[in-house]
Amino acid sequence: MRKVWQFLSTISDGDAVSNECLAIASLLSEKGVTNKIGARYNHLRGTNDVKKFEKAKRELAPEDLVLFHLSVGEEMNDWFSDLPNKKVIIYHNITPASFFRRYNSKLAESAEQGRRQLARMASCVDAAVTVSSFNARELEEMGFPKPSVIPILVPFSDYRTAPDKQRMAELNDGRTNILFVGRLAPNKCQEDIVSVFSEYVKHYDPTARLILAGSSSGTEYYAERVKKYVEALGLSEQVILTGHTSFAEILAFYQSAKAFVIMSEHEGFCVPIVEAFFFGVPVLACDFAAIGETMGNAGVLLSEKDPAKAAAVLAEMVRNEDWREQEKARMKQELGRFDEEKVKERIWEVLSPLLGDKEADA
């Protein structure tokens, strides 16, 4: 019996790529398709059936269909290219090396390696799937078969669980909470968020709080630069750099936020935008990479980075209750594009013809 294997470098709780992998596994099981996951690093909490990569590749049969989630450069990518199996690449984008050279040479080398490996895959996959048109254009330029653009599977049911009570109590103190969620990384430009916040505090809301929620693992030098910038602006008491944080705390951040600000210069999709929409938190962003595509007709999209102008827009977003009510309706409408069942159907449309046997009709 043909199985479907999913492979990815690292699987962990709360990670967008990992969440999609697990959601696809659930979809396949619902369709009656035997499926397994292999990963080099397994950081999921609790017991699970994820196989170590070395063991998984020994269990892989020639007739099995392989789905490969690509977001980093590593040896596994070359292994995938050489497989004789039917293969699907699910491309989550690789951040260009230029963002990392100043802070982590290994991350820069990994990014360069990943893009070389990606180009090699163009002639050896049966289908390509990616989460945005921005990513699809990259694949098409490399010669991939026409990619299917399918939004990333977002597990909305997870967001209906209880937030961290202590964090909620701390944050619901009457101050305005401005939020960004995402690892501290040069492409996410947290220093530019701090610049906007500094102008906002100076001219509109002197007691406001900025929460930069995300790990700095691998980008510690960049995180230190952001911290020093916060200190230089005299904002240490008003800017929270959370480091690695629990999912329950993330829920508390969203539920207590008045606005979400993103100044990233490279995003292949940006799941936190969708998360903010889910919680009814208006988004202010700059129009880089896939950000505008993910936002659709909701949020406020700036054409340039001007901290003073962005702060003025942010102040209006926070204060204007009539606009906020209208924006909630726009966010709700945009969430329809990411409906979990609709996304699953589109993924199944890609996978079922490649199964090529009775399981495709399950």
LINPE-V854531 format. One record per residue. RES is the residue in one small letter. NEAR is the number of other ideal C-beta (glycine too) atoms within 8 Angstrom. Layout:
res: [RES | RES]
near: [NEAR | NEAR]
//
This chain:
res: [m | r | k | v | w | q | f | l | s | t | i | s | d | g | d | a | v | s | n | e | c | l | a | i | a | s | l | l | s | e | k | g | v | t | n | k | i | g | a | r | y | n | h | l | r | g | t | n | d | v | k | k | f | e | k | a | k | r | e | l | a | p | e | d | l | v | l | f | h | l | s | v | g | e | e | m | n | d | w | f | s | d | l | p | n | k | k | v | i | i | y | h | n | i | t | p | a | s | f | f | r | r | y | n | s | k | l | a | e | s | a | e | q | g | r | r | q | l | a | r | m | a | s | c | v | d | a | a | v | t | v | s | s | f | n | a | r | e | l | e | e | m | g | f | p | k | p | s | v | i | p | i | l | v | p | f | s | d | y | r | t | a | p | d | k | q | r | m | a | e | l | n | d | g | r | t | n | i | l | f | v | g | r | l | a | p | n | k | c | q | e | d | i | v | s | v | f | s | e | y | v | k | h | y | d | p | t | a | r | l | i | l | a | g | s | s | s | g | t | e | y | y | a | e | r | v | k | k | y | v | e | a | l | g | l | s | e | q | v | i | l | t | g | h | t | s | f | a | e | i | l | a | f | y | q | s | a | k | a | f | v | i | m | s | e | h | e | g | f | c | v | p | i | v | e | a | f | f | f | g | v | p | v | l | a | c | d | f | a | a | i | g | e | t | m | g | n | a | g | v | l | l | s | e | k | d | p | a | k | a | a | a | v | l | a | e | m | v | r | n | e | d | w | r | e | q | e | k | a | r | m | k | q | e | l | g | r | f | d | e | e | k | v | k | e | r | i | w | e | v | l | s | p | l | l | g | d | k | e | a | d | a]
near: [4 | 12 | 11 | 15 | 14 | 15 | 14 | 13 | 10 | 11 | 14 | 10 | 8 | 7 | 9 | 9 | 10 | 14 | 13 | 12 | 13 | 11 | 12 | 12 | 11 | 8 | 11 | 12 | 9 | 6 | 10 | 6 | 11 | 9 | 11 | 12 | 16 | 14 | 15 | 8 | 8 | 10 | 8 | 10 | 4 | 4 | 2 | 6 | 5 | 10 | 11 | 10 | 11 | 6 | 9 | 15 | 9 | 6 | 8 | 11 | 7 | 5 | 5 | 11 | 14 | 15 | 13 | 13 | 13 | 14 | 11 | 9 | 13 | 10 | 5 | 10 | 15 | 9 | 9 | 13 | 10 | 5 | 9 | 3 | 10 | 8 | 13 | 16 | 13 | 11 | 16 | 14 | 16 | 11 | 10 | 9 | 12 | 6 | 12 | 14 | 8 | 5 | 10 | 10 | 7 | 7 | 12 | 12 | 10 | 11 | 16 | 10 | 11 | 15 | 12 | 9 | 13 | 13 | 9 | 10 | 14 | 11 | 5 | 7 | 11 | 7 | 10 | 13 | 12 | 16 | 13 | 14 | 8 | 11 | 17 | 11 | 8 | 10 | 13 | 10 | 6 | 9 | 7 | 12 | 7 | 6 | 13 | 10 | 9 | 11 | 10 | 13 | 12 | 12 | 10 | 8 | 5 | 7 | 11 | 5 | 8 | 5 | 11 | 10 | 7 | 6 | 13 | 12 | 7 | 7 | 13 | 7 | 5 | 3 | 8 | 9 | 12 | 16 | 15 | 16 | 11 | 12 | 9 | 14 | 10 | 10 | 11 | 14 | 10 | 11 | 9 | 10 | 14 | 16 | 9 | 15 | 16 | 11 | 12 | 14 | 12 | 8 | 9 | 11 | 9 | 5 | 7 | 14 | 12 | 14 | 13 | 14 | 13 | 14 | 8 | 12 | 7 | 7 | 15 | 8 | 9 | 13 | 11 | 8 | 10 | 14 | 9 | 8 | 10 | 12 | 9 | 6 | 8 | 5 | 13 | 7 | 3 | 10 | 11 | 8 | 11 | 11 | 7 | 6 | 9 | 6 | 9 | 11 | 13 | 12 | 13 | 13 | 16 | 15 | 9 | 10 | 14 | 7 | 13 | 15 | 15 | 17 | 13 | 15 | 9 | 11 | 14 | 14 | 14 | 13 | 9 | 11 | 15 | 12 | 12 | 15 | 14 | 11 | 10 | 6 | 12 | 12 | 15 | 15 | 16 | 13 | 8 | 8 | 9 | 15 | 16 | 8 | 9 | 12 | 13 | 7 | 6 | 11 | 12 | 9 | 10 | 13 | 5 | 5 | 8 | 7 | 11 | 8 | 8 | 14 | 15 | 10 | 11 | 15 | 12 | 9 | 14 | 11 | 6 | 8 | 6 | 6 | 9 | 10 | 8 | 8 | 12 | 9 | 8 | 11 | 14 | 9 | 9 | 13 | 11 | 7 | 7 | 11 | 8 | 11 | 6 | 7 | 13 | 11 | 8 | 10 | 13 | 10 | 7 | 13 | 13 | 10 | 7 | 11 | 12 | 7 | 6 | 5 | 12 | 9 | 5 | 7]
//
